[in-house]
Every structure is written in structure tokens, then in C-alpha cells.
Amino acid sequence: MHKTIGILAHVDAGKTTFSEQILYHTKTIRQRGRVDHQDAFLDSHSIEKNRGITVFADQGIFTYNDSTYYVIDTPGHVDFSPEMERAIQVMDYAIIIISAVDGVEGHTETVWQLLRKHQVPTFFFINKTDYEGIDVVKVLAEIRANLSEDVCNMTNGFNEELIEFIAERDEALLEQFMDTGFDEELWKLAFKRMIKENQIFACANGSALKDIGVTQFLEKLDWLTETTYAPEDDFAAQVYKIRHDESGNRITFLKLLNGSLKVRDEVTLGKLTEKITQIRVYNGSKYKTVEQAFAGELVAVTGLSIPSIGDSIGTLAQKTTFDMIPTLKSKVIFDPSVHVKEVLRCFRLLDAEDPSLRVYWDEHFQEIHVHVMGVIQLEVLEQIVQERFHFSVSFGEPRILYKETIDTTVKGYGHFEPLKHYAEVHLLIEPAERDSGISLDNVCHANDLSIGNQNLVLHHLLEREHHGLLTGSSLTDVKITLLTGRGHNEHTHGGDFREATYRALRQGLEKTKNVLLEPFYDFKIKVDMNHIGRVLSDIQQAHGTFNSPENIGEQVIVKGRVPVATFMHYSTTFASFTQGKGTLSLLYGGYDRCHNKEEVIEKVSYNKEADPEYTSTSIFCAKGKGYKVPWNEAEEAMHCL
């Protein structure tokens, strides 16, 4: 049986130390490494050793009883949350490590929300119970209060407390218990089923550093987990990681969900096929090659160049979407002696490995921009570029990623007809739900515009992020419908419909009310009663909103929304006045109307008339010469009715 187990935690909860103990006890490693000693098996990268934090989601393999386990040690720092979330998509089960000293911290809640989104059955391990004055019962109560009431203590096996806990959630089992008494095997099966169905979440405790409770936890984990894969079915797999080896070869990491895979097999990627040239099984930084892999296994393959992270290959047709989306962007600064094309090539490789970077080349300003979670990520990127590509980069001050949308429905018209060119496009542009992106529809008749040209228009609408009028930020949350269009058998050439489509989009934006959007956090703050006044005042000053505070014992919990721009550095202030005893959880909460629109527009100083990639002016032709028609006169000049 193959089981993929993810280990997740807030930074410094002891996650990597816990992983090392499991690998040591299952004889995968000969000695236990430590983060502070820079010799942890799963923190093998020099950056991780130097910084003392996990940056990359690496995996180890161990066998226990009759099962093969793939254990994924994920980053605990919020700046590397996208790497952690990408690993979550292939986990069969997860273990959240919680420090008994610090309790449920901000990032713990983020991890929990992501695991719930992906429906990953979850265990808890309360770590560092060897510290003086630790009250495990109190920590367990905190987990139940902040994460889920369905967390149970399994440390002491089937005692009265655990039996009662399970019985409350399974009426049939309770009736059987009342009739015939306690049947341990039956209760084990019920416990296992309820964990797998995310009805309950089992918790144990101990000390990873002192090796207390780890082997007992592993024993329980083994009999409480099971997976069912179908190696006899048609091949299907999920891409969860991409790397490049020292030779520049692209390595695609797969979780096999169905069937099997052999070297030299051809796999389908939509309508395309590619051939597998090598299959690797990684254990830490080392790997061995195999000829075949089966459903349930984690492998890395060479030979694939098309799929990206989150893609499925084979018979599975789905794309995983991710919640951990960067809200900042930064300009890449590099020495002019390094050719810009070489810098861009290297960043494109990094972009394949971390799609959240969204590497963007600004042709007009000849600049490279990246999207990031925070400053620590930028520091790590500087080190990665230096180590892998042997040149230095730095980054400009991170700026908020604004977006734009519209308030009212409008029609946009674009015509492109310089001499011996011809294309016309009519679009309907409608406001859509917040955070829905751009969706397309098509009601154009083939008699008006050929299917091929219709597809060209739709392709151009999705081929890039289009600029809004207010700040030049990406247009989002709109539905665009192709109404009609016209081409010319002789004069329509490649690129004409791109020109007409962009003009139609821009002309529509000129006629409607444009809205500036900014990213928001969904926050959850837990503080002592004497700090709540300060917290609520800070939220209001940051232009945030909050629900009625909730009292839990001597502490207060408040939830709400706040702009990223005003709250991105708040954690330092918060830790200072709460003396590290409060909990602040910030989860990306999508986009909403910008709280200081005029100030941002003035600061960005975007000139819509000077954008080299967009114009709302159409071009018509008369007497062998092209002439311009401004956006406010274009509709009347269109050729289509």
C-alpha cells in the first residue's frame, strides 16, 4: 500500500525534527539531523541550511509494516505558502505539528483552511510537551476552539473519553455498543473510516527533539490510514512539482492516481502526447531510476515539456486551482553586463517551478517583474539566482498588485483597416462576480465571421492580461461576448484580428465606469481582553471591517477583512504590543474596491493615451489611405450592422 503523508506547521513548531525522527526510526536515515545543526535530511538545499527554515517541499520515503510511505516536509513560513499548497494537492493524509509552547498560531490556521479546501484527512501532533509548565489539555482545547471541535485525543488509545467522542458521531456504533458491548476491531474500523471521511481528526502529543511519543504516533498512524488506488485502470496522474537538474533537464513530479507508467510510454496531455524517457524515485536529494511505477506512487519523470504544476495527464481532465496567490509585485534589477534575454530565460525556468511568480516581461520598459508573497521570498530568490545561474540580481520595493474591472455593461467596437489589412470586432463586456477572472461567450454567426476568425478573437482575449484604463493594471471580473465581426478574404492578415480585438476591448472600457480593485486579507485575530481595544482601532485605521468580537475565556477573537496594502506589515506591530502572545492569521481573501483609489491612480500616473500596447482608436481606409477614428466616433463608422 502506498501512502503520501504531508507534514505541515507554523514555522519553528518542530516539523522537520519530527520528520527526521520518523525517517530515523524506519531506518531511512542513519542519524537524525537537526535544522539548527544544518544537517536535516529533508532540508538539503544550502539556502535551507543557512536560513534554518524549510523553503522547498521535499520528500522522503520509508517503509513501515506492509506500507510504503512518501513523507513530504513542507515550508512553514508564510512567504513559501504556494509551495506548501502545491504539495497538499497530492497528500493522502496530513499531519499538523503544533508547538505546545506557542499553541495555534496564525499560519496554523492558514494550513488548516487549505487542508479543508482539498479535503485531506488530518492528524495533529502536539510537540514540545517536554517544556516546563506545558498543559496538553489546554492546547487540545485551543485546537478545538480555533480549528475544529472534531479533534480527539488518541494518545491513550480507546479510553472512555475516546469511545464517547466517537460514539457521539456514529449512532449505529453507539447502538451496537449498548447492545453487545465494546468490540475493539469494529471500533478501529469506524475510527479509521471517520478519519478518512474528515469527520474526526486524531491528535497525539510528545516531543520530537527528545524522541517522546513519535514511534507511538507512527504506529497509530499506520493502522488508522489506508489508501485505495487502481493500478489496473487507465493511466492518470497529477503534476505537483517541477524542477530542473544540474544539466538543465526538466523534471516533472507526478502523483500516479490510476494505472501504471513505464519508461518510453507515451502519455496524453489534452490533444498532445509526449514520451517518458526516465522515471526517478526521489528520497531527499538523491534518487534511483525505475522502469515502471504504479498508482499511489510519487515519481519524477523526464521527457515532459508541456504540463505545468496543477495539470493532470492521462485520462484525468482537471486543473487544480490554488488559493495562495501573491499580492505583491517587484521589478528584477540586474547588472547590464548580463543580457536581458539570459535573465528572462533563467526567470522563466523559475516560473515553471513556481507558477505563483507569474514572471512578466514588460516590452515597453524592457523590465522583468515577478509576483511574490513577501520580502523573505525575494531574499531567497536572490540566493537561488546566484547559486544556479551565477549572476546577481536584486529587487525593487515590492508593490501592491492592483486590478481593474467595470461597473456597467457596455459594447466595444474595434476596426483595423490600414491599406491591405482588414478586421472588425464587436464585443459585449459585462461586469462579473468578484474574483471570477475573465470568462468568454460567443454568439457570432458563421455567416458574419468564419469559425477560424471567431476562435482567433477569443484566443486574443485570453492570450494575455489586458490593461485597464485607470492604472494599467490587469482587467478582471468581466464576461466578454463576441457579438459579431468581419474579415476580408484578400486583405485580412495575421495580427489584424488582434488589433481589432484590443481596440474593441479598449473602446468599450472608455465608455463605461471603471473600478480599481485591491487585494484583501481575511483576518482572524486572537488577543487577551486588554488588547482588543487597540486591535479594533488598528483595523479601523487600516480601512478594514470586522464582525462582532467573540469572547473565549480570557481571550477575544475577531474576524474580518482588511486591505493588504494597510496590513501587510502589521504582524510586527501586533507581535510587539501583544508581546508575542496574540495570534494573527492572514489569508488571501480576494479582491475588492480599492480604499484609496484616487491616491493610487495619482501615484501610478498611468497615461492611457501613451500605452504602447493599447489604443481605443480604430483605423479605417479611404482612397487608398488609412485614417484614425477616435473611440467616441468609432461606433457610427463600423461596417457591421
C-alpha positions in Angstrom: 0.0 0.0 0.0 1.3 3.5 -0.9 0.5 6.4 1.3 1.5 10.1 0.8 1.7 11.9 4.2 2.3 15.6 4.4 3.8 17.3 7.4 2.8 20.9 7.9 3.1 23.6 10.6 3.7 27.2 11.5 7.4 28.0 11.3 9.5 26.6 14.3 6.9 24.2 15.5 9.3 21.3 15.1 8.1 19.9 11.8 11.4 19.0 10.2 12.7 17.5 13.5 9.5 15.3 13.6 10.1 14.2 10.0 13.8 13.3 10.9 12.6 11.1 13.8 10.2 9.2 11.6 12.8 8.6 8.9 15.4 7.5 11.6 13.1 5.1 13.3 12.1 3.5 10.0 15.9 3.1 9.1 15.7 5.5 6.1 18.5 7.6 7.6 21.3 6.5 9.9 21.3 9.6 12.1 18.8 12.2 13.0 19.6 15.6 11.6 18.6 19.0 13.1 17.7 22.2 11.4 20.0 24.2 13.8 22.8 21.8 13.0 22.3 22.3 9.3 22.2 18.5 8.7 18.5 17.7 8.3 17.9 15.1 5.6 14.9 16.9 4.0 16.4 20.4 4.3 19.2 19.5 1.9 19.4 22.8 0.0 22.2 25.2 1.1 19.6 28.0 1.4 17.6 26.0 3.8 20.7 25.1 5.8 21.9 28.7 6.0 18.5 30.1 6.9 17.3 27.3 9.2 13.9 27.2 7.5 12.2 24.8 5.0 11.8 26.5 1.6 11.2 23.6 -0.7 8.6 20.8 -0.3 10.9 17.8 -0.5 10.0 14.1 0.1 11.5 11.1 1.9 10.5 7.5 1.6 10.2 4.9 4.3 8.5 1.5 4.7 6.6 0.5 7.8 4.9 -2.8 8.2 3.4 -3.5 4.7 3.1 0.1 3.5 5.4 2.4 1.6 5.2 6.0 2.8 6.1 9.2 1.0 6.6 11.9 3.6 6.5 15.5 2.3 8.1 18.1 4.6 6.5 21.4 3.6 7.6 25.1 4.3 6.3 26.7 7.4 7.0 30.3 6.5 4.1 32.2 5.0 6.3 33.5 2.1 6.5 30.0 0.8 2.9 29.1 1.2 2.4 28.4 -2.5 5.0 25.7 -2.4 3.2 24.2 0.6 -0.2 24.3 -1.1 1.1 22.7 -4.3 2.2 19.7 -2.2 -1.2 19.5 -0.4 -2.9 18.5 -3.7 -1.2 15.1 -3.7 -1.4 14.2 0.0 -3.5 11.2 1.2 -3.2 12.3 4.8 -1.7 15.3 6.6 0.0 15.8 10.0 -0.2 19.3 11.5 2.5 19.9 14.1 1.5 22.3 16.8 4.0 23.7 19.3 2.7 23.2 22.9 4.6 26.3 23.8 3.0 28.6 21.2 -0.3 26.8 20.6 -2.4 27.5 17.5 -0.5 30.3 15.5 -1.6 32.4 12.6 -0.1 30.2 9.8 -1.5 27.1 11.5 -5.0 28.4 10.6 -3.9 29.0 7.0 -2.7 25.4 6.8 -5.9 24.1 8.3 -8.1 26.1 5.8 -6.1 24.8 2.8 -6.3 21.2 4.0 -10.1 21.6 4.4 -10.3 23.0 0.9 -8.5 20.0 -0.6 -10.3 17.6 1.8 -7.2 16.0 3.2 -7.8 13.8 6.3 -5.7 15.3 9.0 -3.8 14.3 12.2 -2.4 16.6 14.9 0.8 16.1 16.9 1.3 18.5 19.8 5.0 18.9 20.0 7.4 20.2 22.7 5.5 18.8 25.6 8.8 18.3 27.4 8.9 22.0 28.1 8.2 23.1 31.7 4.7 24.2 32.5 3.1 22.7 29.4 -0.6 21.8 29.7 -1.6 19.4 26.9 -5.3 19.5 27.8 -5.2 23.3 27.4 -3.5 23.1 24.0 -6.0 20.5 22.8 -8.9 22.8 23.9 -7.2 25.6 22.0 -7.1 23.4 18.8 -10.8 22.6 19.3 -11.7 26.2 19.8 -9.8 27.6 16.9 -9.8 24.8 14.3 -12.4 22.1 14.8 -14.4 20.7 17.6 -14.0 17.3 16.0 -10.4 16.8 17.2 -9.9 13.9 19.6 -7.0 12.7 21.8 -5.8 9.3 20.7 -2.6 9.2 22.8 -4.1 6.8 25.4 -5.9 4.5 22.9 -9.5 3.5 23.3 -10.2 5.0 26.8 -13.5 6.2 28.0 -13.0 9.7 26.6 -12.2 8.5 23.0 -15.0 5.9 23.0 -17.5 8.6 24.0 -16.1 11.0 21.4 -16.5 8.5 18.5 -19.9 7.3 19.8 -21.3 10.9 19.7 -20.6 11.0 16.0 -21.8 7.5 15.0 -25.3 6.5 16.1 -25.1 2.9 14.7 -21.9 2.3 16.6 -23.4 3.6 19.8 -26.4 1.3 19.4 -24.1 -1.7 18.8 -22.1 -0.7 21.9 -25.2 -0.6 24.0 -26.4 -4.0 22.7 -23.2 -6.1 22.7 -20.5 -4.0 24.4 -17.1 -2.8 23.1 -15.7 -4.6 20.1 -12.2 -3.2 19.5 -11.8 -4.3 15.9 -15.2 -2.8 15.0 -14.3 0.5 16.7 -10.9 0.6 15.0 -12.6 0.3 11.6 -15.1 3.0 12.5 -12.3 5.3 13.7 -10.3 4.7 10.5 -13.4 5.4 8.3 -14.3 8.6 10.2 -10.8 9.9 9.9 -10.7 9.2 6.1 -14.1 10.9 5.7 -12.8 14.0 7.5 -15.5 13.5 10.3 -12.9 13.5 13.1 -9.2 14.4 13.4 -7.0 12.4 15.7 -4.4 14.1 17.9 -1.4 12.8 19.9 1.4 14.5 21.7 5.1 14.3 22.6 8.5 15.8 21.9 10.2 15.3 18.5 13.5 16.6 19.7 13.5 14.3 22.8 12.0 11.4 20.8 9.0 11.2 23.0 5.8 9.8 21.5 6.9 9.7 17.9 7.1 5.9 17.4 3.8 5.5 19.2 2.2 8.1 16.9 3.7 6.3 13.8 2.2 3.0 15.0 -1.3 4.6 15.3 -0.9 6.5 12.0 -0.1 3.2 10.3 -3.3 1.3 11.3 -5.5 4.4 11.1 -4.7 5.2 7.4 -5.4 3.4 4.2 -5.4 4.2 0.5 -7.2 2.6 -2.4 -5.7 3.1 -5.9 -6.4 1.2 -9.1 -3.2 0.1 -10.9 -5.3 -1.9 -13.4 -7.2 1.2 -14.7 -6.0 3.6 -17.4 -3.1 5.8 -16.6 -3.9 9.2 -14.8 -1.5 11.4 -12.8 -1.3 14.9 -11.3 1.7 17.2 -11.7 2.6 18.7 -8.3 6.2 19.9 -8.8 8.6 20.8 -11.5 12.4 21.1 -11.1 15.4 21.4 -13.4 18.6 19.3 -12.7 22.2 20.4 -12.9 22.1 19.7 -16.7 19.0 21.8 -17.2 16.8 18.8 -17.8 13.1 19.4 -16.8 12.0 17.0 -14.1 8.2 16.7 -13.7 7.0 15.3 -10.4 3.8 13.2 -10.6 1.4 11.5 -8.2 0.0 8.5 -10.0 -3.7 8.3 -9.4 -4.6 5.4 -11.6 -2.9 2.8 -13.8 0.8 2.4 -14.2 3.6 4.2 -16.1 6.7 2.7 -17.9 9.8 4.3 -19.4 9.1 5.0 -23.1 5.3 5.2 -22.6 3.6 8.0 -24.5 1.2 10.0 -22.3 -1.6 12.3 -23.4 -1.7 15.9 -22.4 -5.0 17.1 -23.9 -4.6 16.6 -27.6 -0.8 16.2 -27.4 1.4 13.3 -26.5 4.9 13.1 -25.1 7.2 10.2 -24.3 8.6 9.4 -20.8 12.4 9.0 -21.1 13.2 8.3 -17.4 11.3 7.5 -14.1 13.0 8.6 -10.9 12.1 7.9 -7.3 13.4 10.6 -5.0 14.4 10.2 -1.4 15.6 13.5 -0.1 18.1 15.0 -2.7 19.0 11.5 -4.1 17.1 9.3 -6.5 17.1 5.9 -8.1 15.7 5.1 -11.5 13.0 2.5 -12.1 11.4 1.1 -15.2 7.8 1.2 -14.0 5.6 3.0 -11.5 2.1 2.3 -10.2 -0.9 4.1 -8.9 -0.3 5.7 -5.5 3.4 6.3 -6.0 5.2 9.7 -6.2 7.7 9.7 -9.0 9.7 12.2 -11.1 9.9 11.8 -14.9 11.9 13.3 -17.7 10.7 13.8 -21.2 7.7 16.0 -20.5 7.9 19.7 -21.5 4.2 20.7 -21.8 2.4 20.1 -18.5 2.6 22.7 -15.7 2.0 22.4 -12.0 -1.6 21.5 -11.2 -2.2 19.9 -14.6 -3.5 16.3 -14.9 -2.2 13.9 -17.6 -3.6 10.7 -18.9 -7.3 10.0 -18.6 -7.9 12.7 -15.9 -9.1 16.0 -17.2 -8.8 18.6 -14.4 -6.7 21.6 -13.4 -6.0 22.3 -9.7 -6.6 25.9 -8.6 -4.6 27.4 -5.8 -5.6 29.8 -3.1 -2.2 31.1 -2.0 -1.9 33.9 -4.5 0.8 36.6 -4.2 -0.4 40.2 -3.7 2.9 42.0 -4.4 5.0 42.5 -7.4 8.6 43.5 -7.7 11.0 44.6 -10.5 14.1 42.4 -11.1 17.2 44.6 -11.0 20.4 43.1 -12.7 23.8 44.2 -14.0 23.6 45.5 -17.6 26.6 43.2 -18.4 24.1 40.3 -18.2 22.0 40.2 -21.3 18.3 40.7 -20.5 17.3 37.6 -22.6 19.5 35.4 -20.4 18.0 36.9 -17.2 14.5 36.3 -18.6 15.4 32.7 -19.7 16.5 31.9 -16.1 13.4 33.5 -14.6 11.2 31.5 -17.0 12.8 28.3 -15.6 12.0 29.6 -12.0 8.4 30.4 -13.2 7.9 26.8 -14.3 9.0 25.6 -10.9 6.9 28.2 -9.0 3.9 29.4 -11.1 2.9 31.9 -8.5 5.9 34.0 -9.6 4.0 35.0 -12.7 7.2 36.2 -14.4 6.2 39.1 -16.7 8.3 40.8 -19.4 7.4 44.5 -20.0 8.4 45.1 -23.6 7.9 48.9 -23.4 10.1 49.5 -20.4 12.3 46.5 -21.0 11.7 45.2 -17.5 11.2 41.9 -15.8 8.6 41.7 -13.0 7.7 38.9 -10.6 4.8 38.3 -8.2 5.8 37.5 -4.6 4.4 36.7 -1.2 6.9 38.8 0.8 10.4 40.1 1.4 11.9 36.8 2.6 10.9 35.2 -0.7 12.8 38.0 -2.6 15.9 37.3 -0.4 15.7 33.6 -1.2 15.2 34.3 -4.9 18.4 36.4 -4.9 20.3 33.4 -3.5 18.7 30.9 -5.9 19.7 33.0 -8.9 23.3 33.4 -7.7 23.7 29.7 -6.9 22.0 28.3 -10.0 22.7 30.9 -12.7 25.9 32.6 -11.4 24.8 36.2 -11.7 23.5 38.6 -9.1 20.0 40.2 -9.0 18.2 42.4 -6.6 14.6 43.5 -6.5 12.7 46.8 -6.4 10.5 47.7 -3.5 7.5 45.3 -3.6 4.3 47.0 -4.7 0.6 46.0 -4.3 -0.9 44.1 -7.3 -3.9 46.2 -8.2 -6.6 45.0 -10.7 -9.4 46.7 -12.6 -12.9 45.9 -13.6 -16.1 47.7 -14.7 -19.4 48.7 -13.1 -21.8 48.7 -16.1 -22.4 46.6 -19.2 -21.1 48.1 -22.5 -20.4 47.3 -26.1 -17.0 47.7 -27.6 -16.1 48.2 -31.2 -12.8 47.8 -32.9 -11.8 48.3 -36.6 -8.4 47.8 -38.1 -8.1 48.7 -41.8 -4.8 50.2 -42.8 -4.1 49.7 -46.5 -4.4 46.0 -47.5 -5.4 44.9 -43.9 -8.9 44.3 -42.6 -10.6 43.2 -39.4 -13.6 44.3 -37.4 -14.8 43.1 -33.9 -17.9 43.8 -31.8 -17.8 42.8 -28.1 -20.3 42.9 -25.2 -18.4 43.5 -22.0 -20.3 42.8 -18.7 -19.3 43.1 -15.0 -19.0 39.6 -13.4 -18.7 38.2 -9.9 -15.8 39.3 -7.8 -12.7 37.1 -8.2 -14.2 35.3 -11.3 -11.5 36.5 -13.7 -12.3 36.8 -17.4 -14.9 34.5 -19.0 -15.9 34.3 -22.6 -19.0 33.7 -24.7 -19.7 33.7 -28.4 -22.9 34.5 -30.2 -21.3 35.4 -33.5 -22.8 33.7 -36.6 -20.5 31.9 -39.0 -22.2 33.8 -41.9 -20.7 37.0 -40.4 -17.3 35.7 -39.4 -15.6 32.4 -40.1 -15.2 30.0 -37.2 -11.4 30.3 -37.6 -11.5 34.0 -37.2 -14.0 33.7 -34.3 -11.5 31.5 -32.5 -8.8 34.0 -33.2 -10.8 36.7 -31.4 -11.4 34.5 -28.4 -7.8 33.5 -28.3 -6.6 37.1 -28.3 -9.0 37.9 -25.4 -7.2 35.3 -23.3 -3.7 35.4 -24.6 -2.5 38.0 -22.1 -3.6 40.1 -19.1 -5.2 43.2 -20.6 -4.6 46.7 -19.2 -7.3 48.7 -17.5 -7.7 52.5 -18.1 -7.1 53.7 -14.5 -3.7 52.4 -13.6 -2.9 50.0 -16.5 -3.5 47.1 -14.0 -4.9 43.8 -15.2 -8.6 43.7 -16.3 -10.6 41.1 -14.3 -14.1 40.0 -13.3 -15.7 40.6 -16.7 -17.7 38.4 -19.1 -16.8 39.2 -22.7 -19.1 38.0 -25.5 -18.2 38.1 -29.2 -21.2 39.6 -30.9 -20.1 39.8 -34.5 -17.2 40.7 -36.7 -15.9 40.8 -40.2 -12.9 39.8 -42.2 -11.8 40.1 -45.8 -10.8 37.1 -48.0 -8.0 39.0 -49.6 -6.9 41.7 -47.1 -7.2 40.1 -43.7 -3.7 39.0 -42.5 -2.2 37.5 -39.3 -2.4 40.0 -36.5 -5.3 42.0 -37.9 -7.9 40.4 -35.5 -5.6 41.0 -32.6 -5.5 44.7 -33.4 -9.3 44.9 -33.9 -10.0 42.9 -30.7 -7.7 45.0 -28.5 -9.3 48.2 -29.9 -12.8 46.9 -29.3 -12.0 46.0 -25.7 -10.4 49.3 -25.1 -13.2 51.3 -26.8 -15.7 49.6 -24.5 -13.7 50.4 -21.4 -13.6 54.1 -22.5 -17.5 54.2 -22.4 -18.1 52.6 -19.0 -17.3 53.2 -15.4 -14.0 51.6 -14.4 -13.3 50.3 -10.9 -10.0 49.9 -9.2 -9.6 46.8 -7.1 -7.0 45.9 -4.4 -6.2 42.6 -2.6 -7.7 41.9 0.8 -6.8 39.7 3.7 -9.4 37.7 5.6 -8.0 38.0 9.1 -8.6 36.2 12.4 -7.0 37.8 15.5 -6.9 36.3 19.0 -5.8 38.5 21.8 -6.1 39.0 25.6 -9.1 41.1 26.7 -6.9 44.1 27.5 -5.6 44.4 23.9 -8.9 44.2 22.0 -9.5 48.0 22.0 -6.1 48.6 20.4 -6.7 45.9 17.8 -10.2 47.2 16.7 -8.8 50.7 16.5 -5.9 49.5 14.3 -8.3 47.6 12.0 -10.5 50.7 11.5 -7.4 52.9 10.8 -6.4 50.3 8.2 -9.7 50.6 6.5 -10.8 47.1 7.5 -14.1 45.7 8.6 -14.8 43.2 11.4 -17.6 41.1 12.8 -18.7 41.2 16.4 -15.8 40.1 18.7 -16.2 36.7 20.3 -15.1 36.0 23.9 -13.5 32.7 24.7 -12.4 32.5 28.3 -10.0 35.4 28.9 -9.3 35.9 25.2 -11.2 37.6 22.4 -11.4 36.5 18.8 -12.2 39.0 16.0 -12.6 38.2 12.3 -12.9 40.5 9.3 -11.4 41.8 6.1 -8.7 44.4 5.6 -6.7 45.7 2.6 -3.3 44.1 2.1 -1.8 47.5 1.5 -2.6 48.7 5.0 -2.0 45.4 6.9 1.0 43.7 5.2 3.4 44.9 7.9 1.0 44.7 10.8 2.4 41.4 12.2 5.5 43.2 13.5 3.4 45.8 15.3 1.0 43.2 16.6 3.7 40.9 18.0 5.3 43.9 19.7 2.2 45.2 21.7 0.9 41.7 22.5 4.5 40.6 23.5 4.2 37.6 21.1 1.1 36.2 22.9 -1.5 37.1 20.4 -2.4 35.2 17.2 -2.8 36.8 13.8 -3.9 34.8 10.8 -3.9 36.5 7.4 -5.4 34.5 4.5 -5.7 35.9 1.0 -9.3 37.0 0.6 -9.6 38.0 -3.0 -10.0 41.5 -4.5 -12.5 44.3 -3.7 -12.9 48.0 -4.3 -9.7 50.0 -3.5 -10.0 52.0 -0.3 -7.8 54.9 -1.7 -8.5 54.9 -5.4 -7.6 58.5 -6.2 -4.3 58.3 -4.3 -3.3 55.1 -6.1 -4.2 56.5 -9.5 -2.2 59.6 -8.9 0.8 57.6 -7.6 0.8 55.2 -10.5 0.3 58.0 -13.0 -0.7 55.7 -15.8 -1.3 57.6 -19.1 -3.9 55.6 -21.1 -3.1 57.6 -24.2 0.6 56.6 -24.1 0.2 52.9 -23.6 2.3 51.4 -26.4 0.2 48.1 -26.4 -3.3 49.5 -26.4 -5.4 52.2 -28.2 -9.1 52.7 -28.4 -8.8 54.4 -31.7 -9.9 52.5 -34.8 -8.3 52.7 -38.2 -10.4 52.9 -41.4 -9.3 53.2 -45.0 -10.5 55.6 -47.8 -8.9 56.5 -51.1 -6.0 54.1 -50.6 -5.0 55.6 -47.2 -5.7 54.6 -43.6 -7.1 57.2 -41.2 -7.9 57.2 -37.5 -11.3 57.4 -35.9 -11.3 58.2 -32.1 -13.2 55.9 -29.7 -16.2 58.2 -29.2 -16.9 58.3 -33.0 -15.9 54.7 -33.9 -19.3 53.0 -33.4 -21.0 55.0 -36.1 -18.2 54.2 -38.6 -18.4 50.4 -38.2 -19.1 48.3 -41.2 -21.1 45.5 -39.5 -24.7 46.4 -38.7 
